[in-house]
């Protein structure tokens, strides 16, 4: 079995179509998926399983409404660390991955070291998240925040282009 990180195999037109469809509807039945890509059910299932095994498909998830879960306030926070040492970066990473309100955290280039995306219920919760949690993470020197006023586009769909 091939390691997911070593996948270099080219995928064909049908595999690409499968990926496009599954990104739109991860709950589609194999029968319907097979019909849409022009295969019978068993070969279609085998392709999906292979795409999963090879790491093209990393998982399936439900998209939930943040407003209904008291997580309607979306914020982005730039974080700058005191030091650029590997130990400080590792400490910060280990701490930030444990935070449930943090949806994403990325090491970035530029004036700041990390960009965090978080969802909370309201401004009071944001003040607590920033002051009591984020600014107390290991190595944090300063932050700059952006409160989202309107979500124009948010998607997890990655374009799958024809080869």
Steps between C-alpha positions, in 0.01 A plus 500: 500500500634842402564765766256792462781755493679317220205501260621619161268298278310703247125478527286469192189681378263268688692535827486878462125487440457282810694753708291790369173323578604378845608853598151621413319207663701267722185303582416406142430130459746288304219419256434868426871585490567215259219615275632857492853392407395233252609187686326206660482504879784258588775668290383839632525379861846360430612837362366686805673256736826540305471881510451473877793260542732720293406810698312694231192471723593577860159465661135599503326752724167673555483876445320647800344843551721701739215742580288218642792376712577837662816538290384776268790740557791426267840653579846485351796567726858561395743379765863603533737299720787636711753267349546314174648193668373155407419426864271804532323413173452139617364612839259740335379235252445242774293750702291649218383165359324432831278809477145409392408849375799508264387357166825562313853607583761563232868588516529796262760729350488873559485718810334234715581134559157336515154569366216358709137458396259464792125492561337617817155613615542876554743785565519421873609146410755643258651721771536191718646294216756767418595621847469183704602240243676610180727764653601251770612233255871416517724761338228747396629858477211680332186458295290682246133409458245517222132461584301375202202722428367299206595157371504536124638155413610202701561162343707189546464404135833481319479549124568175313606587149495272202848383411 
